[in-house]
Amino acid sequence: MPVDPNGGRDDLRRLAVWLSRRREVDEAVAQLTHYGPAASSRVHSHLEALGALLALEAEAFSSLRRAAPEVPQLPLPSIVDEEHTVFSFAAGLERRARQST
């Protein structure tokens, strides 16, 4: 991969654009789904606009991904606890028994 003459500013710009697009999607979905029961009909009536926002977000993420250097990939910490990747059913039962006493 070529050296970035801008000292990483292009990488930061791509990241900022993707994060901005991601926030736009999150804010639109949060607004449309606020107050439960009418959420489904609000989302249904805004599918075209949501699709456009999602397309812009996907385009920004693709740009970020294409420019990223190849580095070893890791799981997201919030999804996989790296220290506890093997789960024991027996250990879970023991922990539950200790907590209930």
Secondary structure, 3 states (H helix, E strand, C coil): CCCCCCCCHHHHHHHHHHHHHHHHHHHHHHHHCCCHHHHHHHHHCCHHHHHHHHHHHHHHHHHHHHHCCCCCCCCCCCCCCCCCCCCCHHHHHHHHHHHHC
